[in-house]
Amino acid sequence: MRVEYPANIRIIKLPCTGRVDVIHLLKALEGGADGSMVAGCLEGDCHYRSGNLRARKRVNHVKEILDRIGLRAERVAMYNLSAGMGQQFAEMAREFTERVRDLGPSPARRVGLNG
């Protein structure tokens, strides 16, 4: 569809968002990302049955962890959309990028937690 989304987004393709684990999201933030967005199938329409539901639970768990350690839950988000919703993906990506930009650089990176 050739839709444009922010250039600072790095896409990592997986067969299913159910493969995303808590450690992947935390490592992204530790490695210097200011935020991490998960985009998966529409709820109830997962090719792998319930992968996107598992991903949503994991994203919510990471949000809890981030709030507990003071990094702000808003740095992580999950969106559900179909493969044909490229325009909506681009809009979600712009919205998420703006939200993360408003939060500022990740404190994890600022205090040297990314090793």
C-alpha positions as CSV (number, residue, x, y, z in Angstrom):
1,M,0.0,0.0,0.0
2,R,3.1,2.2,0.3
3,V,1.6,4.2,3.3
4,E,4.1,6.3,5.2
5,Y,4.7,6.0,8.9
6,P,7.4,7.6,11.1
7,A,10.9,6.8,9.9
8,N,12.1,6.1,13.4
9,I,9.9,3.0,13.8
10,R,11.7,-0.3,13.4
11,I,9.5,-3.2,12.4
12,I,10.2,-6.7,13.6
13,K,8.0,-9.2,11.8
14,L,6.9,-12.3,13.6
15,P,4.5,-15.1,12.5
16,C,2.2,-14.1,15.4
17,T,2.2,-11.5,18.2
18,G,1.8,-14.5,20.5
19,R,5.5,-14.9,20.1
20,V,6.2,-11.6,21.7
21,D,7.4,-12.1,25.3
22,V,7.8,-9.7,28.2
23,I,11.5,-10.0,27.9
24,H,11.5,-8.8,24.3
25,L,9.6,-5.6,25.2
26,L,11.8,-4.9,28.2
27,K,15.0,-5.6,26.3
28,A,13.9,-3.1,23.6
29,L,13.5,-0.4,26.2
30,E,16.8,-1.4,27.9
31,G,18.5,-1.4,24.5
32,G,17.7,2.3,23.9
33,A,14.1,2.3,22.4
34,D,11.9,5.0,24.0
35,G,8.8,2.9,23.4
36,S,7.6,-0.4,21.9
37,M,4.4,-0.9,20.0
38,V,2.9,-4.3,19.2
39,A,0.5,-4.6,16.2
40,G,-1.4,-7.8,15.9
41,C,-4.5,-9.4,14.3
42,L,-7.9,-8.2,15.2
43,E,-9.1,-9.8,18.5
44,G,-11.0,-13.0,17.8
45,D,-9.4,-13.2,14.3
46,C,-6.0,-14.7,15.1
47,H,-4.7,-17.3,12.6
48,Y,-3.0,-19.0,15.5
49,R,-6.2,-19.0,17.6
50,S,-5.3,-16.9,20.6
51,G,-1.8,-15.5,20.0
52,N,-2.9,-11.9,20.0
53,L,-4.8,-12.5,23.3
54,R,-1.6,-13.8,24.9
55,A,0.3,-10.8,23.5
56,R,-2.2,-8.4,25.0
57,K,-1.7,-10.0,28.4
58,R,2.0,-9.7,28.1
59,V,1.9,-6.1,27.0
60,N,-0.4,-5.3,29.9
61,H,2.1,-7.1,32.2
62,V,4.9,-5.0,30.9
63,K,2.9,-1.8,31.4
64,E,2.5,-2.8,35.1
65,I,6.2,-3.4,35.4
66,L,7.0,0.0,33.8
67,D,4.7,1.8,36.1
68,R,6.2,0.0,39.2
69,I,9.7,1.0,38.2
70,G,8.8,4.6,37.2
71,L,9.2,4.3,33.4
72,R,5.6,5.0,32.5
73,A,3.2,2.4,31.0
74,E,2.5,4.6,28.0
75,R,5.9,3.6,26.6
76,V,4.3,0.3,25.5
77,A,1.1,-0.2,23.5
78,M,-0.8,-3.0,21.6
79,Y,-2.9,-2.3,18.6
80,N,-5.2,-4.8,16.8
81,L,-5.8,-4.5,13.1
82,S,-5.9,-6.6,9.9
83,A,-3.3,-6.8,7.2
84,G,-5.5,-4.7,4.9
85,M,-5.5,-1.7,7.4
86,G,-2.3,-0.1,6.3
87,Q,-3.7,3.4,6.6
88,Q,-4.8,2.7,10.2
89,F,-1.4,1.2,11.0
90,A,0.3,4.4,9.8
91,E,-2.1,6.5,11.9
92,M,-1.5,4.3,15.0
93,A,2.2,4.5,14.4
94,R,2.1,8.3,14.2
95,E,0.0,8.5,17.3
96,F,2.2,6.2,19.3
97,T,5.4,8.0,18.1
98,E,4.0,11.4,19.2
99,R,3.0,10.0,22.6
100,V,6.4,8.6,23.2
101,R,8.0,11.8,22.0
102,D,6.0,13.7,24.5
103,L,7.2,11.4,27.3
104,G,10.8,12.2,26.3
105,P,13.8,9.9,26.2
106,S,13.6,6.7,28.1
107,P,15.0,7.0,31.6
108,A,16.4,3.5,31.2
109,R,18.7,4.8,28.5
110,R,19.6,8.0,30.3
111,V,20.8,6.2,33.5
112,G,22.9,3.8,31.5
113,L,20.8,0.6,31.9
114,N,21.5,-0.4,28.3
115,G,24.9,-1.6,29.2
